[in-house]
Amino acid sequence: MTLIPDQAAMAEIAGGRSALAIARIECIYTHDRFFLESEDHVLENAGRIVQGRYDVICPTVQAWDLHQALPASRLTIVPDGSHSPMEAGMAAALVGATEEFRSNAV
């Protein structure tokens, strides 16, 4: 989930309550089809994409394909990013995108 292995984070996630909470969340999302209304829900509703270059859970090629399907989209590849939004590069890119959404909505 992270580019640079973090032993403390891995121990936290693998241990007791965190592992159970993550398992429950994954089950809920899977059971409810990830809350997508259709197979094309992401394509139909995405405008901006933030993707970690080293995300092996959601490979970059998927973000690229989505970006190609959405001519007006902007794809941001975070050079040191992975799947975790808690890593510095991903967090900065997500906060930046959120700030841009907010300024464009006003």
Secondary structure, DSSP 8 states (H G I E B T S, - for coil): --SS--HHHHHHHHSHHHHHHHHHHHHHHHHTGGG-SSTTHHHHH-SEEEEETT-SSS-HHHHHHHHHH-TT-EEEEETT--S-TTSHHHHHHHHHHHHHHHHHH-
